[in-house]
Amino acid sequence: MKNKKSRKREEPKEAEEAEEEEDLSFDSDDFEDDEDDPFGEEDEEEKEKDLEDEEEVETLFEFFDPCEGDFLGMKGLLGNYLDGEPYDCSALVDHVIAQSTVGRVVRLEDQLDPIAVVSVVNLAKHRDAKFLTQVAAFLDSRAPHDEARRLLRERCFGRKRGCGLIVSERVVNCPLELSSPLCQSIFDEIEWATEDEPTQERRQEFELTDFLLLSRVYFTKKDHAEEAGGSGSKGKTKAKGKKRRTGDGGEGGGGALGEIVYVRPEDEHLHRESDWSFTFQAGNKAESSPGLVQHRLVMGIKKEGVRRARAELDKVFGGFLPT
């Protein structure tokens, strides 16, 4: 039986060895032509060192099954899932809680509100759920062309079985080290559910062969990249894969777009292995930074692609998997 709770500890840096006392004897002539305090520079360095030592803290992250007590916290995390457009967020949160054996929330030690949530929704089984029809309409309206809309309708939101929507949201300053545990844990739990769920119907619900992901990325503005000596990229979906891309919507922010910047480390690996993908400019433009334009990344990836992406992710963040 899998352990549903795991801890990840940020190990404190080893304390540096104390500096040996120096012989601080001076002749009076040493001060005649210098008005500066000879101890000033050393004192400043010691103060900076003491400040760094004081700032070292140990943070404990804990993984839990979603529960009723997480309702408000998850609503806060998922409220902007559709760029601030109103949707039945409460129903999505209820689904995550009801499906607690497949999904995780992460909390800081001694804090009640989760800082991250990850779960999955079987799109065929729950296609009539209001929140899913709203997600489908949101993506359909922002797809850049007919081919992208066809892929969404036929492979994801149609009657085709075996496609799951991966729902993954976290606070902005969530540590990057949590990326691998969050990504690995949800796909592990999907696999375990095909064997561990109590009924055949429940086991079949998680026999998923395709996955749909909606995430966030940034693009550099090409003019900013050129000013900084950068080369920029010709395409907006610059994933290093040989898979077909569906392209992107219109230019954002009044200038051509250059390199893609992944907010979440796992997205780069998943995007590279995806079968198809497209991006569109995020509705919440206030979150964009100078030289960067925020976009949403939509990608479809098969189970085999997920397996390859997870292997690559573990090479980078190995040792952070929940137990």
Secondary structure, DSSP 8 states (H G I E B T S, - for coil): ------EEE------------------GGGGTT--S-TTHHHHHHHHHHHHHHHH----EEEEE---GGGHHHHHHHHTTTTTT----HHHHHHHHHHTTTSEEEEEETT--S-SEEEEEEETTTTTTSHHHHHHHHHHHHH-SSHHHHHHIIIIISSS-SSEEEEEEEE-TT--GGGHHHHHHHHHHHHHHHHHHSSSHHHHHHT--SEEEEEEEEEEEEHHHHHHTT----SSS---SSSS----B-S--TTS-EEEEEESSHHHHHHHHH-SEEEEEE-S-GGG--TTEEEEEEEEEEEHHHHHHHHHHHHHHHTT----
